[in-house]
Amino acid sequence: MLISPAYAQDAAAPGGFDPVFLIMMVAMFAVFWFLVIRPQQKRAKEHQNMLKAIKRGDQVVTNGGIIGRVSRIDGDGIIQLEIAEGVRVKCQQSMIADMVRKTEPREDDKAEKVEEKK
């Protein structure tokens, strides 16, 4: 006969508590925390601070890749971007991906700050 009969093997004895497995799970969680979760939370916090700092005249990039200058900020999270001369679009403030250039304070504002310091 060419094929030998297959017999079932005995079941392995149950292991019990394995401290090495627990240590490995804690180590994997720590690696994920420091390499994935923590940097993402930091980036989200920086993005929220950037969104709060947006003011009229700043040049921004939307998530869709549109570059425009902020022409108006509505209080309910809507901003108006001027993407070309006389062309304005409304956008949610949360859809701003990055700030390309911050505006410099006007000369009047600079003079007021100098006077306040005196």
C-alpha positions as CSV (number, residue, x, y, z in Angstrom):
1,M,0.0,0.0,0.0
2,L,1.4,3.4,-1.0
3,I,-0.6,5.6,1.4
4,S,-0.1,5.1,5.1
5,P,-3.1,5.6,7.4
6,A,-3.3,9.0,9.3
7,Y,-3.9,8.9,13.0
8,A,-5.0,11.8,15.1
9,Q,-2.4,13.2,17.5
10,D,-3.0,13.9,21.1
11,A,-4.0,17.5,22.0
12,A,-1.3,19.7,23.4
13,A,-1.5,20.5,27.1
14,P,-3.0,23.9,27.8
15,G,-0.2,26.5,28.5
16,G,-1.4,28.7,31.3
17,F,-0.1,32.2,32.0
18,D,2.8,33.3,29.8
19,P,4.5,36.4,31.1
20,V,6.7,36.8,28.0
21,F,3.5,37.2,25.9
22,L,2.3,40.0,28.2
23,I,5.6,41.8,28.1
24,M,5.6,41.6,24.2
25,M,2.1,43.0,24.0
26,V,3.0,45.9,26.3
27,A,6.2,46.5,24.2
28,M,4.2,46.5,21.0
29,F,1.7,49.0,22.4
30,A,4.6,51.3,23.5
31,V,6.2,51.2,20.1
32,F,2.8,52.0,18.4
33,W,2.3,54.8,20.9
34,F,5.6,56.5,20.3
35,L,5.8,55.9,16.6
36,V,2.2,56.3,15.4
37,I,-0.3,57.7,18.0
38,R,1.8,60.4,19.7
39,P,3.2,62.1,16.5
40,Q,-0.3,62.1,15.0
41,Q,-1.8,63.8,18.1
42,K,1.0,66.4,18.0
43,R,0.4,67.1,14.3
44,A,-3.4,67.5,14.9
45,K,-2.7,69.9,17.8
46,E,-0.3,72.0,15.6
47,H,-3.0,72.0,12.8
48,Q,-5.7,73.3,15.2
49,N,-3.3,76.0,16.4
50,M,-2.6,77.0,12.8
51,L,-6.3,77.1,12.0
52,K,-6.9,79.4,15.0
53,A,-4.1,81.7,13.9
54,I,-5.5,82.3,10.4
55,K,-6.4,85.9,9.7
56,R,-7.4,88.1,6.8
57,G,-4.7,88.3,4.1
58,D,-2.9,85.0,4.9
59,Q,-2.1,82.9,1.9
60,V,-3.3,79.3,2.4
61,V,-3.6,75.9,0.6
62,T,-6.8,73.9,0.9
63,N,-6.9,70.1,1.1
64,G,-8.0,70.1,-2.6
65,G,-4.8,72.0,-3.6
66,I,-6.3,75.4,-4.2
67,I,-4.0,78.3,-3.2
68,G,-5.8,81.4,-2.2
69,R,-5.6,84.5,0.0
70,V,-8.1,84.7,2.9
71,S,-10.4,87.7,2.2
72,R,-13.0,87.1,4.9
73,I,-13.5,85.0,8.0
74,D,-17.0,84.2,9.1
75,G,-17.5,83.2,12.7
76,D,-19.1,79.8,12.0
77,G,-16.0,78.2,10.6
78,I,-16.4,79.4,7.0
79,I,-13.7,81.5,5.3
80,Q,-13.7,83.2,1.9
81,L,-10.7,82.7,-0.3
82,E,-9.7,84.9,-3.2
83,I,-8.1,82.5,-5.7
84,A,-7.7,85.0,-8.5
85,E,-8.4,88.7,-9.0
86,G,-12.1,89.1,-8.2
87,V,-12.7,85.3,-7.9
88,R,-13.8,84.3,-4.4
89,V,-14.9,81.0,-3.0
90,K,-16.2,79.9,0.3
91,C,-14.4,77.1,2.2
92,Q,-14.7,75.4,5.5
93,Q,-11.8,76.6,7.8
94,S,-11.1,73.0,8.7
95,M,-10.3,72.2,5.1
96,I,-7.2,74.4,5.1
97,A,-4.2,72.1,4.8
98,D,-1.3,74.6,5.2
99,M,-0.5,78.2,5.5
100,V,1.8,79.3,2.7
101,R,2.6,82.8,3.9
102,K,1.5,84.9,6.8
103,T,0.8,88.5,6.3
104,E,3.0,91.1,7.8
105,P,1.3,93.6,10.0
106,R,0.4,96.9,8.4
107,E,2.6,99.9,9.1
108,D,-0.3,101.4,11.1
109,D,-0.3,98.3,13.3
110,K,3.5,98.4,13.8
111,A,3.3,102.0,14.8
112,E,0.6,101.3,17.4
113,K,2.6,98.5,18.9
114,V,5.7,100.8,19.3
115,E,3.5,103.4,21.0
116,E,2.0,100.8,23.3
117,K,5.5,99.7,24.5
118,K,6.4,103.3,25.4
